[in-house]
């Protein structure tokens, strides 16, 4: 087995991005996640990532508060401070972020 610094992030990353717009209601976000078998969707504007909505966001920010999922949008609950890394970086670099 190679050490972490010999693996590249691109060897482990998912290249099939599931995305929604900031104005997508969270019911549709949940439907998209279920249909695509993922636990998060990227929120994009003009192909630029502006946030992420996760299953945890849906559970804590919508369901637990008893909010109507058809009235809340991705921009209302998305996380905007994303931690990213370039695909050509080592797995070790990703681990220490």
DAJONOR-V271767 format. One record per backbone hydrogen bond with DSSP energy under -0.5 kcal/mol. CO is the residue of the C=O (numbers start at 1). NH is the residue of the N-H. Records with the same first field share a line. If there is no record, write none. Layout:
# DAJONOR-V271767
CO = NH / NH
This chain:
# DAJONOR-V271767
3 = 6 / 7
4 = 7 / 91 / 92
7 = 91
8 = 11
9 = 12 / 13
13 = 15
15 = 17
17 = 19
18 = 42
20 = 44
21 = 24
22 = 75
24 = 74
25 = 29
26 = 30
27 = 31
28 = 32
29 = 33
30 = 34
31 = 35
32 = 36
33 = 37 / 38
34 = 37
39 = 55
41 = 53
42 = 20 / 44
43 = 50 / 51
45 = 48
48 = 45
51 = 43
52 = 79
53 = 41
54 = 58
55 = 59
56 = 60
57 = 61
58 = 62 / 63
59 = 64
62 = 67
63 = 66
67 = 69
68 = 71 / 72
69 = 26 / 27
72 = 26
73 = 76 / 77
74 = 77 / 78
79 = 52
80 = 82
82 = 84
86 = 89
87 = 10
89 = 9
90 = 94
91 = 95
92 = 96
94 = 97
